[in-house]
Amino acid sequence: MSVEKDLNIVLAGFGGQGILFAGKVLAYAGLQEGKEISWLPSYGPEMRGGTANCSICISKEPIGSPLVVTPNVLVAMNLPSLDKFIDAVEPDGLVLVDSSLIDKKVTRTDVKVCYVPATRMAEDNGLKGLANIILMGRLYEELPFCSEKNLDAGLQKCIPARKADMLEKNRQAFELGRASKE
């Protein structure tokens, strides 16, 4: 998939996994790159522990609808999310699976699938809670849709001041994801 193409991304998992935060980082990075962006969060009433997903569009052209119905990128951080969205992914799309939480294999042969044990990698490297950013690193390695400088600016913009000490850990998680291979 060419990164010149519009990205229509769905990030999905349980509330509390940082789905909306990761989507915001991607959206800000696209904005820093001078692209049109949209970020549309969706979560169940129970929030933490319930389902959460986020639609992100990054385009050179104005975006007609922020809702991503047929993503060309799916990041699934739990099995219910993979089951819910896998059939909607466009042919030739990219699917990233947190394989430490999902042991099911994708049976579609018309999409590229990357199995990243992101939750285990985060825990093994003292980065608990940053599996979302590890997956963003892998996404960036597969589809570098913006400059590294703009992606880092997105991280800096989205990390609240009260958690400023987390910037370096987020950078570490991102680099771990970039280096991950099956």
N, C-alpha and C positions, 0 to 999 in steps of 0.2 A: 504494500500500500504506500503510495506516495504521500509525503508530508505536505505536499502542495495542495492536496485534497483537503476539503473541510473535514474536521474531526467532529463526530457526533458520538460522545462518550456517555456511557452509563456506568457509574460506580455504585455498587450495591453490597450490602451486608447487614449486620446487626447494628442497632444504635450503640454508640460508645466506641465503635471501631475507627472513628475519624473519617468516615465516608464524606461528610459534608465539608470538613476541613480540607481534605485532599482535593475535592472538587473546586473549592475556593482557590487553592494554590494554583491549580491548572488554569482556572479562569483568569486570575491576576497575571500569571505568566503570559498568557495569550494577549491580554490587554497591554502589557508592557511591550509586547512585540508589535503593537500597532494593529492587531487584528480585531475583528468584531467578535464579541463573546456573549454568551448567556450562561447563567448558572441557576438551575432550578432544583431546589431541594425538595425531597418528599420523605416523610417519615410517619410511622404509626403513632397513635396517641401515647403509647407507653415509652417512646423515645429510647433511653438506654435499655438495651436488651430486646427491643422491638425491631422491626425492620426499618432500614433507612436506605434510600437511594438518591442519586443526584444525577441530573442530566446536565452535561456541559457541551456547548457548541463553540467551536473555535473556527472562524471563517475569515476569508478575505472580503466576503460580500456581506451585506446586511442579512440578519437572521430573521426568517419569517416567523418561526415558532420556537420557543425555548424547550418544548417538550421533545425528547428524543424517543421516537417510536421504533426506528430501525437503526440501532447504533452500528457504527463501524469499529467501535472499541467497547469491550465490556470488561470491567474489572469486578470479579466476584470474590467476596471475602467470606461467604458462607454458602452451604448447599442450597437452601431455599432460594437464594438470589440467583445462583447458577441455573437452577431448574426453571425459574421464572423468566429469565431473559435470554437464555442461550439460543432459543429458536428464532428470536427477533434479530439477531446479529446478521448484518449484511454478508453475503458471500465475499470471500477475500478479506473479511474483517479480522481483527485481533482480539483474542480473549486471554486475559490474565487471571489465573486461578490461584488463590492462596491454598496450596496443596497441603499445608499443615492442618487446615481445618476442613478441607474437602478431599475425600479420597476417591471420589468418582472421576472417571475419565470422560472427556468430551468425545462423543461418537461422530460428530460432524467432521467431514473431511474437507469441507470448502472454507474453513477458517483456520488461521494460525493460532495455536494454543500454546501458552507459556505457563508451565506449572512452577510456581515460586513458593517455597515453604516460608512465606514472609513472617508469619507469627512466630515460628520456631527460630528463624534467623534473628528476629528482634530480641527475643528472650535470651538467646545464646550470646548476644553481643551487648547486653546491658541496655537495650533500647526498647524495653517493654512498652507496648502501646504504640509503637511506630511502624507496625506492619503495613499500614496504609502508605507511608512514605517510601518504604522499601518497594512496594508495588509501583509507586509513581516513578521511582528510579528505573525500574525495568521497563515501564511504559516509555519513558524518555529514551532509553537505550534502543528500543524497537522503533520508535517514531519521534525523532528529535524535532518537535514542532516549533521550538523557539530556541533562543540562545541560552547557554547555561547561566549567563549573567541575569537574564530576565526571569529564568526559573528561580534563581536564588532571590531575586527581588520579590517574586511572588511569595516565597517562604517568609521573608522578612516582613512583608506587609500583613500576612495572615496570622502570624504568631502574635498573640496579644502581649502587651508590655509586661503584664504580670508573669508571663512565661518566657520572657526574653532569654533566660538561661537555657531554653530548649533548642535554640537555633542551631547550635553546633551538633547536638544529637540528631536533629532533623537532617542536617547535612550529611552526617555519617550514615544514617539510614538510607538516604537517597543514593549515596555512593555504593552501599552494599547492594541495593537493588540493581544498579547499573551493572555491577560485576557478576550478578547471579546468572547462572546458566543451568539448564536441566542436568 
